[in-house]
Amino acid sequence: MKRQIPHPRRLAWLTALACTALAAEPALTLNPVEVMGATPLPGLGLPRDAIPAPVQRLGAEALAARPGGSLADLLQQQLGGVFLNDIQGNPWQADLSYRGFTASPLLGTPQGLSLYMDGVRLNQPFGDVVSWDLIPRSAIAGIDLMPGSNPVYGLNTLGGALAVHTKSGLSHAGSAVELGLGSYGRQMLTLEHGGRNAQGLHWFVTGNTTHDGGWRDDSPSRLGQLFGKLGWQGGATDLALTVALARTMLTGNGLQDVRQLDRDWRSVYSKPDETRNRSLFLNLEGKHSVNADTLLAGNLYYRRVRTTTYNGDINEDSLDQSVYQPSAAERTALAAAGYRGFPTSGASAANTPFPYWRCLANVLLADEPAEKCNGLINRSQTTQENYGWSGQLTRLGEIAGQRNQWTLGAGYDSSRMHFTQSAQFGYLNPDRSIVPVAAYADGSYTGDDGQPIDSRVDLRGRTQTWSVYATDTLSLFERLHLTVSGRFNSTTVRNRDQITPGGQRGSLDGDHRFSRFNPALGLAYAALPTLTLYAGYNEGSRTPTAVELGCADPANPCKLPNAMAGDPPLKQVVTRTWEAGLRGGNSQYRWHAGVFRADNRDDILFVAGQANGFGYFRNFGETRRQGAELGASAQLGSVRLSADYTYLDATFESAETVNGAANSSQDANGNIAIRPGNRMPLSPRNQLRLRAEWQASGQLALSLGMLAVSDSLARGNENGLHQADGVRYLGSGRVPGHALFDLGAKYRPSPALTVFASVYNLFDRRYASAAQLGATALTANGSFIARPFAASGDNTTLLHSSFQAPGAPRTAWIGFRYAF
């Protein structure tokens, strides 16, 4: 949004940037000055030309560009450099990547982007995850993307920060109803109303409900969101109280063996995989103009999120079992329990492809269900409460006769969390669903190594962060602006294990403290009204979360997003970012070109274990993400054209040895060696966005867009040396590149009514956005599930395959919006 600054002193400062060269070039016209927010809380703002970074903004027009899609889908479509890894196969559970850094809803994914809504950090304390389904899209007025490791935006701002600004009755008066219908049973209804009165009261409320049948097998989702804001504006003061509620049920059936995708693109590996979220968000925010040049802002917030998961998974420990004939004891136990139809002779992989009776027999005998049951039901529940406050003072003045604006702020964030996890054995049905049996991974049973099988977790924790920050923008000359910033964070993480307390071996108990001061320095030079040069250096940090501190031992890998084990502590991640570029434009066109380089020290990455989903967190010495960004847009009469290109080189910069049991280049110990310069997984080097929008008439608008990405490496192929041999190792270990097109249309027969339609993946392209190497439960010929061994005849060597996240096929959406 643009901020009106009526005071002459401020107005002179803002317009001077755009018109310095006007005297030398009198024919030029004055360009509008766009004021951008440069802090999490609202301040006086800065002209875009004074900010030493390529900030991107989505306004009302861009937010309406993808009706029916999720917020993450919209960000990928509209923001340069943003890419989605749809690992869960659910539009509200995508991993959003920008410059190789991630914001993900999946517990255990290393996070590198921070997300704010009206000054409140939405990264959840247990894992720093971002739940896209809890953010009410119909309440969003604008979104800013601040790139780099800007320390002003606090912890987890390694690659950038997303700042969401919500609607109010001051800016969005009136009422509207929106109804949409789409492919695969997607339905959406949205209502909103806003207004204000002469006494200074203003209000805005919106609610929406979404039902989606899902394009993959058995993958429905439901979302319900309610957002309300009540405020008062009087004189120099503006107060507002926000209340937001959300209740969602998401099904994300995840990765699938590539051979099954060749047979059925809609298929799932195992099911169900359900996540249920319930959240309450309260935020009291206020602004007060002390005088024309001084602004106070602050907020007080409370947030509660409860997440439960119910996941049907393959029991990896059962894959090396090759016995199909039940023993005498097993037959007796089954018969005594009333079971019939189990084989008594001549059993083989051909006639007993789903040996669920083996699981039942061994449960009845209390003997090794951990190996004989080929299914698992994993359950977890996470309750998080976080609350805190923040405040800042912004002052516009002069130093040595030059314009100067500074901001000083402080904040406190506290959170309490309770995490529980359990696993129940079961057997796999032909339709890939898991049926649980009366046996649990609670230490009652042992594995082949004689060790108890126990995946229970009951952890309580508390995190507290104190922070102070400051930023100052000084105009050294009328066209040269220096920005200096810094933030000091002090964080404590206190974990208490409710099952194994006292800090003994295997206990999750721990007290950890992290603190750091992160600086930033930048220059912006407005050489011409249509040309600005910028350069900057900044540092950011991220403290390890409870889930990472509890899952960092290679000897005790975790099943994410579930189990944890007591491990050595991790170091906090520190990112140092350099960037430089130039940008320019006027009311008819806009362009930018820049380069960036972000070096991570002690990066925290999840290293895959031998079984799918298992692994551990560890500090890597160094990783690097560097590249170039180019973009341009132009208004040519009734046609608007835009293009964005990103080159990303994300690499490991330290020699490391990690588990690579599914990688064909593994050594005798099942490890692979990572060398400096090896590419990081799931980071395509090239991204290209093209878009054309045509205002065909006063009522009709059409749009056509394209997103193209190059190939990337699968997780588990960090050294890039995996090669399929067709015997033990199947699949390339890569994510193929692809190009997707979308088509849209809007028709306004009257000022109040808008009818819209859109088609995504216009040419029905089969593509994948992510991949991982792992052991597979499918046999050599692709049947599921019997004897998943290699074709060597030894019945001991497991098959390994590439698992991919299949992209959605062609989908259509149609609806209308009526405003009154």
C-alpha positions in Angstrom: 0.0 0.0 0.0 1.1 3.6 -0.6 1.3 5.9 2.4 0.2 9.5 2.1 2.7 11.9 3.8 1.1 15.3 4.0 3.7 17.1 6.0 5.8 19.3 3.7 9.1 18.3 5.2 8.5 14.6 4.6 7.0 15.3 1.1 10.1 17.3 0.2 12.3 14.4 1.2 10.4 11.8 -0.8 10.0 13.8 -4.0 13.6 15.0 -4.0 14.7 11.5 -4.8 12.6 11.4 -8.0 13.2 14.9 -9.2 16.9 15.6 -8.5 17.8 15.3 -12.2 14.7 17.2 -13.3 16.5 20.5 -13.6 19.1 19.0 -15.9 16.4 17.2 -17.9 13.3 19.5 -17.9 11.5 17.3 -20.4 11.2 14.4 -17.9 8.0 14.0 -16.0 7.8 13.3 -12.3 7.4 9.6 -11.4 5.2 8.6 -8.5 7.1 7.9 -5.3 6.3 4.5 -3.8 6.8 4.2 -0.1 7.7 0.8 1.2 7.7 -0.7 4.7 11.2 -1.5 5.9 10.4 -2.9 9.4 8.0 -5.6 10.7 5.9 -3.0 12.5 4.5 0.0 10.5 6.7 3.0 10.4 7.0 6.1 8.2 8.3 3.9 5.4 11.0 4.6 2.9 11.0 5.5 -0.8 11.7 2.4 -2.8 14.8 4.2 -4.3 16.3 4.5 -0.9 16.1 0.8 0.0 19.3 -1.1 -0.9 17.5 -4.3 -1.9 15.2 -5.5 -4.7 11.9 -5.5 -2.6 8.9 -7.0 -4.3 5.3 -6.0 -3.6 2.0 -7.6 -4.3 -1.0 -5.3 -4.3 -4.7 -5.9 -4.7 -4.5 -6.5 -8.4 -1.8 -9.2 -8.1 -3.6 -10.8 -5.1 -6.6 -11.3 -7.3 -4.7 -12.9 -10.1 -5.0 -16.5 -9.1 -8.6 -17.2 -7.9 -9.1 -20.5 -6.4 -5.4 -21.2 -5.7 -3.6 -21.3 -2.4 -1.6 -18.5 -1.1 1.7 -20.4 -1.8 0.5 -20.9 -5.4 -0.1 -17.2 -5.8 3.3 -16.3 -4.5 5.0 -18.7 -6.9 3.0 -17.1 -9.8 3.6 -13.5 -8.9 7.0 -13.2 -7.2 10.2 -13.6 -9.1 12.5 -16.3 -7.7 9.8 -18.1 -5.7 9.4 -21.8 -6.4 7.3 -24.5 -4.8 8.4 -28.1 -3.9 5.0 -29.8 -3.5 6.3 -32.7 -1.5 3.0 -33.4 0.3 0.9 -33.2 -2.9 -1.4 -30.7 -1.2 -1.7 -27.1 -2.4 -1.8 -25.8 1.2 1.2 -27.8 2.3 3.8 -26.8 -0.2 7.5 -25.9 0.6 8.1 -22.4 -0.7 11.6 -21.7 -1.8 13.2 -18.4 -2.5 16.9 -18.0 -3.4 17.4 -21.6 -2.1 15.8 -20.9 1.3 12.6 -22.5 2.4 9.4 -21.7 4.3 7.6 -25.0 4.8 4.6 -26.4 6.9 6.5 -29.7 7.3 8.1 -30.3 10.7 11.7 -31.1 10.1 12.3 -29.0 7.0 15.2 -26.5 7.6 13.5 -23.1 7.5 15.2 -20.0 6.1 12.4 -17.5 5.5 10.5 -15.5 8.1 6.8 -14.7 7.7 5.0 -11.8 9.4 1.3 -10.8 9.5 0.7 -7.2 10.8 4.0 -7.3 12.6 3.6 -10.7 14.3 6.0 -13.5 13.3 4.0 -16.5 12.1 6.9 -19.1 12.0 5.7 -21.5 14.7 8.1 -22.0 17.6 8.3 -25.8 17.4 10.2 -26.2 14.1 9.8 -22.6 12.7 7.2 -24.1 10.3 4.8 -22.0 8.3 1.2 -23.2 7.9 -0.2 -21.6 4.8 -3.7 -23.0 5.5 -3.9 -20.8 8.6 -3.4 -17.5 6.8 -6.8 -16.0 5.6 -6.2 -15.1 1.9 -9.4 -13.1 1.7 -8.1 -10.8 4.5 -4.8 -9.9 2.8 -4.4 -6.4 1.5 -0.8 -6.6 0.4 2.4 -8.7 0.7 6.0 -7.4 0.7 9.0 -9.7 0.0 12.2 -8.3 1.6 15.2 -10.3 0.2 18.4 -11.2 1.9 19.4 -11.6 5.6 17.9 -8.3 6.8 18.5 -8.5 10.6 15.6 -6.1 11.3 13.2 -8.9 10.6 14.6 -11.1 13.3 15.3 -14.8 13.6 15.0 -17.1 10.6 15.5 -14.3 8.1 18.3 -16.1 6.2 17.1 -15.7 2.6 14.3 -13.2 3.0 11.1 -12.1 4.9 7.5 -12.1 3.8 5.4 -9.3 5.4 1.6 -9.8 5.1 -0.6 -6.7 5.6 -4.3 -7.3 6.3 -7.4 -5.3 5.3 -9.3 -2.9 7.5 -12.5 -0.9 7.3 -10.4 2.2 6.5 -9.0 0.7 3.3 -11.7 -1.8 2.3 -15.2 -0.5 3.0 -18.1 -2.3 1.5 -19.3 -5.9 1.2 -18.7 -8.7 -1.2 -19.5 -12.3 -1.8 -17.4 -14.7 -3.9 -18.3 -18.2 -5.0 -16.0 -20.5 -7.0 -16.1 -24.1 -8.3 -13.2 -26.0 -9.7 -11.9 -29.4 -10.9 -11.8 -32.4 -8.6 -14.6 -31.1 -6.4 -13.0 -27.8 -5.2 -15.6 -25.4 -3.9 -15.1 -22.0 -2.2 -17.3 -19.5 -0.6 -16.1 -16.1 0.8 -17.9 -13.3 2.5 -16.5 -10.0 3.5 -17.6 -6.6 4.9 -15.8 -3.5 6.0 -16.8 0.0 7.0 -16.2 3.1 9.2 -18.2 5.8 10.9 -17.9 9.4 11.9 -16.8 8.5 15.4 -13.6 7.0 14.2 -14.6 3.3 14.5 -13.7 1.0 11.6 -14.2 -2.7 11.1 -13.6 -5.5 8.7 -14.7 -9.1 8.8 -14.2 -11.9 6.3 -14.9 -15.6 6.4 -14.4 -18.4 3.9 -14.9 -22.1 3.6 -13.1 -24.4 1.1 -13.7 -28.0 0.2 -11.4 -29.8 -2.2 -11.7 -33.5 -3.3 -8.1 -33.6 -4.3 -6.8 -34.8 -7.6 -4.8 -37.8 -6.1 -6.4 -40.9 -4.7 -8.2 -40.3 -1.4 -6.8 -36.8 -0.8 -9.6 -34.5 0.3 -9.1 -31.2 2.2 -11.3 -28.8 4.1 -10.5 -25.3 5.3 -12.5 -22.8 7.4 -11.2 -19.4 8.2 -12.7 -16.4 10.0 -10.9 -13.0 10.3 -12.2 -9.8 12.1 -10.6 -6.5 12.8 -12.1 -3.7 15.0 -10.4 -0.4 15.3 -10.6 3.2 16.2 -8.8 6.1 14.6 -8.8 9.5 16.3 -6.5 12.4 15.7 -2.9 11.0 15.7 -3.8 7.6 17.1 -5.0 4.4 15.5 -5.8 1.2 17.5 -7.0 -2.1 16.1 -7.8 -5.5 17.6 -7.5 -8.5 15.2 -9.1 -11.9 15.9 -8.5 -14.8 13.4 -9.7 -18.4 13.7 -9.0 -21.3 11.4 -9.9 -25.0 11.4 -8.5 -27.2 8.6 -8.1 -30.8 7.6 -5.5 -31.5 4.9 -4.6 -34.7 3.2 -1.1 -34.8 1.7 -0.2 -38.3 0.5 3.4 -37.3 -0.4 6.0 -38.9 -2.6 5.4 -41.9 -4.9 7.7 -44.5 -6.5 8.3 -43.4 -10.1 7.2 -46.8 -11.4 3.8 -46.5 -9.9 3.5 -43.0 -11.3 4.2 -44.4 -14.8 1.2 -46.7 -14.3 -1.2 -44.3 -12.4 -0.3 -40.6 -12.0 -3.0 -40.3 -9.2 -1.7 -43.2 -7.1 -0.3 -42.9 -3.6 2.4 -44.9 -1.9 0.5 -45.4 1.4 -2.4 -43.7 3.1 -3.9 -41.9 4.8 -1.7 -38.9 5.6 -3.9 -36.3 7.4 -3.0 -33.1 9.2 -5.6 -31.2 11.2 -4.9 -27.7 12.4 -6.9 -25.4 14.7 -5.6 -21.9 15.5 -6.5 -18.8 17.4 -4.8 -15.5 16.6 -5.2 -12.3 18.6 -3.3 -9.1 17.9 -3.7 -5.7 19.4 -1.8 -3.1 17.4 -1.5 0.6 17.7 0.1 3.7 16.1 0.5 7.2 17.4 2.0 10.2 15.7 3.8 12.1 18.4 4.3 14.9 15.8 4.7 15.3 12.1 8.1 13.5 12.1 7.8 11.0 14.9 5.7 7.8 15.0 5.3 5.2 17.7 4.0 1.7 16.9 3.6 -1.5 18.8 1.6 -4.7 19.2 0.6 -7.2 21.8 -0.3 -10.7 20.5 -1.3 -14.2 21.5 -1.4 -17.3 19.2 -2.4 -20.9 19.8 -2.0 -23.7 17.2 -3.0 -27.3 17.7 -1.8 -29.8 15.1 -2.7 -33.5 14.9 -1.4 -35.9 12.3 -2.5 -39.4 11.4 -0.2 -41.1 8.9 -0.3 -44.5 7.4 3.2 -45.5 6.4 5.2 -48.5 5.2 7.1 -50.3 8.0 10.6 -50.2 6.6 11.8 -52.9 9.0 9.6 -55.4 7.3 11.0 -55.0 3.8 13.8 -57.5 4.2 11.4 -60.3 5.3 11.1 -63.1 2.8 9.0 -65.7 4.7 5.6 -66.4 3.1 4.8 -69.8 4.6 3.3 -69.5 8.2 5.0 -71.6 10.8 3.0 -74.2 12.8 2.8 -71.8 15.7 1.5 -69.0 13.5 -1.1 -71.2 11.9 -2.3 -72.4 15.4 -2.5 -68.8 16.7 -4.4 -67.7 13.6 -6.9 -70.6 13.8 -7.5 -70.1 17.5 -8.3 -66.4 16.9 -10.9 -67.4 14.2 -8.9 -66.5 11.1 -9.4 -68.5 7.9 -8.0 -68.5 4.4 -4.3 -68.2 5.3 -1.9 -70.4 3.3 -1.0 -73.7 4.8 1.3 -74.9 2.0 2.8 -73.8 -1.2 2.8 -70.1 -0.3 4.7 -67.8 -2.5 5.1 -64.2 -3.5 2.7 -64.9 -6.4 -0.3 -66.2 -4.3 0.2 -64.2 -1.1 1.2 -60.7 -2.3 -0.3 -59.0 0.9 0.7 -61.3 3.8 -1.3 -59.4 6.4 -1.8 -62.7 8.2 1.9 -62.7 9.1 1.3 -59.5 11.1 -1.8 -60.9 12.8 -0.1 -64.1 13.7 3.0 -62.4 15.3 0.8 -60.0 17.2 -1.2 -63.0 18.6 2.1 -64.6 19.5 3.6 -61.4 20.9 6.5 -62.1 18.7 8.3 -59.6 16.4 5.4 -57.5 14.9 8.1 -54.9 14.3 9.4 -57.0 11.4 6.3 -59.0 10.4 3.8 -56.1 10.1 4.4 -54.2 6.9 2.4 -51.1 8.0 2.6 -48.4 10.6 0.1 -45.8 11.9 2.1 -42.8 13.1 0.2 -40.3 15.3 1.4 -37.0 16.6 -0.1 -34.0 18.4 1.5 -30.6 18.8 0.1 -27.8 20.9 1.8 -24.5 20.7 1.1 -21.2 22.6 3.1 -18.2 21.8 2.7 -14.6 23.0 4.7 -11.5 23.2 5.0 -7.8 22.4 7.0 -5.5 20.2 7.4 -1.7 19.9 9.3 0.8 17.8 9.9 4.5 17.5 10.6 6.1 14.1 11.9 9.6 13.7 12.5 11.7 10.6 15.1 14.5 11.0 18.4 15.8 9.9 22.1 15.1 10.6 24.6 17.7 9.4 21.9 19.2 7.2 21.1 15.9 5.5 17.8 14.0 5.7 17.9 11.1 8.2 15.3 8.6 9.3 15.9 6.2 12.1 13.9 3.4 13.9 14.6 1.9 17.3 12.6 -1.2 18.4 12.5 -4.0 20.9 10.5 -7.2 21.3 9.8 -10.2 23.5 8.5 -13.6 22.3 7.6 -16.5 24.5 6.2 -19.9 23.6 5.2 -23.1 25.3 4.7 -26.3 23.4 3.7 -29.9 24.1 4.6 -32.6 21.5 3.5 -36.3 21.7 4.0 -39.1 19.2 3.2 -42.7 19.0 3.3 -45.6 16.5 1.0 -48.6 16.0 1.7 -51.6 13.9 -0.6 -52.6 11.1 -0.8 -54.3 7.7 -1.1 -52.9 4.2 -4.2 -53.4 2.1 -4.1 -53.6 -1.7 -5.5 -50.1 -1.9 -2.4 -48.8 0.0 -4.3 -48.1 3.2 -3.0 -49.3 6.6 -5.2 -51.3 9.0 -3.9 -51.0 12.6 -3.6 -54.0 14.9 -3.3 -54.2 18.7 0.5 -53.8 18.8 2.4 -50.6 19.5 6.0 -49.4 19.2 6.1 -48.7 23.0 9.0 -50.8 24.0 7.0 -54.0 24.4 8.6 -55.6 21.3 12.2 -55.9 20.1 13.7 -55.8 16.7 16.2 -58.2 15.0 19.0 -56.6 16.9 17.3 -57.4 20.2 16.7 -53.7 21.0 13.2 -52.5 22.1 11.2 -50.8 19.5 9.9 -47.6 21.0 9.0 -44.4 19.0 7.0 -42.7 21.7 7.7 -39.0 22.4 6.2 -36.8 25.1 8.1 -33.5 25.2 7.3 -30.2 26.8 9.3 -27.1 26.0 9.6 -23.4 26.3 11.3 -20.9 24.1 12.0 -17.2 25.0 13.6 -14.6 22.8 14.5 -11.0 23.7 15.5 -8.7 20.9 16.5 -5.0 20.2 17.0 -3.6 16.8 17.7 -0.3 15.1 18.0 1.0 11.5 19.0 4.3 10.2 18.8 5.7 6.6 20.9 8.8 6.0 21.0 10.8 2.8 24.7 11.5 2.3 23.7 13.5 -0.7 20.4 14.2 -2.2 20.6 11.0 -4.3 22.9 8.8 -2.2 21.3 7.0 0.8 23.2 5.0 3.4 21.3 2.4 5.5 22.9 0.9 8.7 20.9 -1.7 10.7 21.5 -4.2 13.4 19.6 -6.5 15.7 20.6 -8.4 18.9 18.7 -11.6 19.7 18.9 -13.7 22.8 17.1 -17.0 22.8 16.7 -19.8 25.4 15.2 -23.3 24.6 14.2 -25.5 27.5 13.1 -29.0 26.8 11.7 -31.5 29.3 11.2 -35.2 28.4 8.1 -36.6 30.1 9.1 -40.2 29.3 12.8 -40.3 30.0 13.5 -37.3 32.3 16.6 -36.3 34.1 19.1 -35.9 31.3 20.0 -39.6 31.2 21.0 -41.4 28.0 18.2 -41.0 25.4 16.5 -38.2 27.3 15.3 -35.1 25.5 16.0 -32.9 28.5 18.1 -29.9 27.6 18.7 -26.2 28.3 20.2 -24.2 25.4 21.0 -20.6 25.0 21.8 -18.7 21.8 22.6 -15.0 21.3 24.0 -13.0 18.5 24.2 -9.4 17.1 23.5 -9.3 13.3 24.5 -6.1 11.3 23.6 -4.7 7.9 25.0 -2.0 5.7 23.6 -0.8 2.3 23.9 2.0 -0.2 21.3 3.2 -2.8 22.1 5.8 -5.4 19.3 7.4 -7.5 21.5 8.3 -10.5 18.4 9.3 -12.5 14.7 9.5 -11.9 14.6 6.3 -13.9 17.7 4.6 -12.6 18.8 3.5 -9.1 21.9 1.5 -8.2 22.2 -0.4 -4.9 24.6 -2.6 -2.9 24.4 -4.2 0.5 25.7 -6.6 3.1 23.7 -8.1 5.8 23.8 -11.0 8.4 21.0 -13.1 9.8 20.8 -16.1 12.1 18.5 -18.9 13.1 18.6 -20.8 16.3 18.0 -24.6 16.3 14.5 -25.6 17.2 13.4 -28.2 19.6 12.8 -30.7 16.9 16.3 -30.2 15.5 17.9 -30.3 18.9 16.1 -33.6 19.5 17.0 -35.2 16.2 20.7 -34.7 15.6 22.3 -38.1 16.2 23.2 -40.3 13.2 23.0 -43.4 15.4 19.4 -42.6 16.3 17.7 -41.3 13.1 14.2 -39.9 13.4 11.0 -40.6 11.6 9.8 -37.1 10.7 7.6 -35.3 11.4 7.4 -37.6 14.4 10.0 -39.2 16.6 13.0 -37.6 18.3 15.9 -38.9 20.4 18.3 -37.2 22.8 21.3 -35.9 20.9 24.3 -33.5 21.0 23.4 -29.8 20.7 23.5 -27.9 17.4 25.0 -24.5 16.6 22.9 -21.7 15.4 23.0 -20.9 11.6 24.6 -17.7 10.5 24.0 -16.3 7.0 26.1 -13.5 5.4 24.5 -12.0 2.3 26.0 -9.7 -0.3 24.0 -8.3 -3.1 24.1 -5.5 -5.7 22.1 -4.4 -8.7 20.3 -1.7 -10.5 16.6 -0.9 -11.2 14.6 1.7 -13.0 11.4 2.6 -14.8 8.5 5.0 -14.9 4.8 4.7 -15.1 5.0 2.7 -18.4 7.8 0.2 -17.6 9.9 -1.2 -14.8 13.0 -3.3 -14.8 15.7 -4.6 -12.5 18.9 -6.7 -12.6 20.9 -7.9 -9.6 23.3 -10.5 -8.2 23.4 -12.0 -4.8 25.5 -14.4 -2.7 24.5 -15.9 0.7 27.0 -18.0 2.7 25.7 -20.1 5.5 27.9 -21.1 8.3 26.8 -24.2 10.4 23.8 -24.7 8.2 21.3 -27.1 9.6 20.3 -29.7 7.1 18.2 -32.9 7.3 20.3 -35.9 6.2 18.3 -38.9 4.9 18.7 -42.2 6.6 18.5 -45.7 5.1 14.7 -45.8 5.3 12.3 -43.4 3.7 11.4 -40.5 6.0 14.2 -41.4 8.5 17.2 -39.2 9.1 18.8 -36.7 11.4 19.8 -33.0 11.6 23.4 -31.9 11.5 25.5 -28.8 11.2 27.3 -28.5 7.9 30.4 -26.4 7.7 29.3 -24.1 4.9 26.7 -23.9 2.1 26.3 -21.2 -0.5 23.4 -19.8 -2.5 24.4 -17.3 -5.2 22.9 -16.2 -8.5 21.4 -13.5 -10.6 17.9 -12.0 -11.0 16.5 -10.2 -14.0 13.0 -8.8 -14.5 11.1 -6.3 -16.6 7.5 -5.3 -17.1 5.9 -2.9 -19.6 2.5 -1.4 -20.3 1.9 -1.3 -24.1 -1.5 0.2 -24.6 -4.0 -2.3 -23.4 -1.4 -5.1 -23.1 0.9 -5.6 -20.1 3.9 -7.8 -20.5 6.3 -9.1 -17.7 9.2 -11.4 -17.4 11.4 -12.6 -14.5 14.4 -14.9 -14.7 16.4 -16.3 -11.8 19.7 -18.1 -11.9 20.5 -20.0 -8.7 23.7 -21.9 -7.9 23.1 -23.6 -4.5 26.1 -25.6 -3.4 27.8 -27.3 -0.5 31.1 -25.6 0.3 32.4 -28.1 2.8 33.5 -31.8 2.5 31.0 -33.9 4.3 30.1 -37.6 4.7 26.5 -38.5 5.0 24.3 -41.6 4.8 23.5 -42.6 1.2 22.1 -46.1 1.4 19.8 -45.5 -1.6 22.5 -43.9 -3.7 24.3 -46.2 -6.1 27.6 -44.5 -5.3 27.6 -45.4 -1.6 30.7 -46.9 -0.1 31.0 -50.1 1.9 29.4 -48.4 5.0 26.5 -47.1 3.1 27.8 -43.5 3.0 28.4 -40.9 0.2 31.0 -38.2 0.2 29.9 -34.6 -0.5 32.5 -32.4 -2.1 32.7 -28.6 -2.2 30.8 -27.4 -5.2 28.2 -30.2 -5.2 24.7 -28.9 -5.9 22.1 -28.9 -3.1 19.0 -31.0 -3.7 15.7 -29.5 -4.9 17.2 -26.3 -6.1 16.7 -25.7 -9.9 19.4 -23.5 -11.4 17.0 -21.7 -13.8 13.5 -20.2 -13.3 11.7 -18.2 -16.0 8.3 -16.5 -15.6 6.5 -14.9 -18.6 3.1 -13.2 -18.4 0.9 -11.3 -20.8 -2.3 -9.5 -19.7 -4.7 -8.0 -22.3 -7.5 -5.6 -21.4 -9.6 -6.6 -24.4 -12.4 -4.2 -23.6 -13.7 -2.2 -20.7 -15.3 -5.4 -19.4 -13.1 -8.3 -20.5 -9.5 -9.0 -19.5 -7.4 -12.1 -20.5 -4.1 -13.4 -19.3 -1.6 -16.0 -20.2 1.4 -17.1 -18.1 4.3 -19.5 -18.1 6.6 -20.9 -15.4 9.6 -22.9 -16.5 12.2 -24.5 -14.2 15.2 -26.6 -15.0 16.1 -29.9 -13.4 17.4 -30.4 -9.9 18.8 -33.2 -7.7 16.7 -35.5 -5.5 17.3 -35.7 -1.8 19.7 -38.5 -1.2 21.7 -37.6 -4.3 23.7 -34.8 -2.7 26.9 -35.9 -4.4 25.1 -36.0 -7.8 26.7 -39.4 -8.6 23.7 -41.7 -8.4 23.2 -43.8 -11.5 20.3 -46.2 -12.0 21.4 -49.8 -12.9 18.0 -51.4 -13.3 18.8 -54.1 -10.7 19.3 -52.6 -7.3 18.8 -48.9 -8.1 15.9 -47.6 -10.1 15.2 -44.0 -11.1 17.5 -41.2 -12.1 17.8 -39.4 -8.7 16.8 -36.1 -10.4 13.7 -33.9 -10.7 13.1 -33.3 -14.5 12.7 -29.7 -15.6 9.3 -28.6 -16.9 7.2 -25.7 -18.2 3.7 -24.9 -17.1 1.1 -22.6 -18.7 -2.0 -20.9 -17.2 -4.8 -19.1 -18.8 -7.2 -16.7 -17.2 -10.2 -14.5 -18.0 -12.2 -11.9 -16.1 -15.5 -10.3 -17.3 -17.2 -7.4 -15.5 -20.7 -6.9 -16.9 -21.3 -4.3 -14.2 -19.2 -2.4 -11.7 -20.5 -4.7 -8.9 -20.2 -8.1 -10.6 -17.0 -9.9 -11.8 -17.1 -13.3 -13.4 -13.7 -15.1 -13.7 -12.4 -18.4 -15.1 -8.9 -19.9 -15.2 -7.1 -23.0 -16.3 -3.8 -24.2 -14.6 -1.4 -26.6 -16.3 -3.1 -25.7 -19.5 -1.4 -28.4 -21.6 -1.8 -31.1 -18.9 1.9 -31.6 -18.5 3.1 -34.4 -16.3 5.8 -33.0 -14.0 7.4 -33.4 -10.6 8.4 -30.6 -8.2 10.5 -32.7 -5.8 12.1 -36.2 -5.5 14.0 -38.4 -3.0 15.9 -41.6 -3.1 14.9 -44.4 -0.8 14.2 -48.1 -0.3 11.0 -49.2 -2.0 8.3 -51.6 -1.0 7.6 -52.5 -4.6 9.0 -55.6 -6.2 11.3 -55.7 -9.2 8.3 -55.9 -11.6 6.5 -53.1 -9.7 3.9 -55.1 -7.8 3.1 -53.9 -4.3 4.0 -55.5 -1.8 5.6 -58.9 -1.6 9.3 -59.5 -1.9 11.0 -56.1 -2.6 14.4 -57.5 -3.4 16.7 -56.9 -6.3 16.7 -59.2 -9.3 20.0 -60.8 -8.2 18.2 -63.9 -6.7 19.8 -63.6 -3.3 16.6 -62.3 -1.7 18.7 -60.1 0.7 19.4 -56.9 -1.3 16.6 -54.4 -1.1 15.5 -52.4 -4.1 16.0 -48.6 -4.1 14.1 -46.2 -6.2 13.4 -42.5 -6.9 10.3 -41.2 -5.3 8.7 -38.1 -6.9 6.1 -35.5 -5.9 3.7 -35.5 -8.9 2.4 -32.2 -10.0 -1.3 -31.5 -10.4 -2.8 -32.2 -13.9 -4.9 -29.6 -15.8 -7.4 -28.0 -13.5 -10.1 -25.4 -14.2 -11.8 -22.8 -12.0 -14.8 -20.7 -12.5 -16.6 -18.3 -10.2 -18.1 -14.8 -9.6 -17.6 -12.0 -7.1 -20.4 -9.5 -6.3 -19.5 -6.3 -4.4 -22.0 -4.0 -2.9 
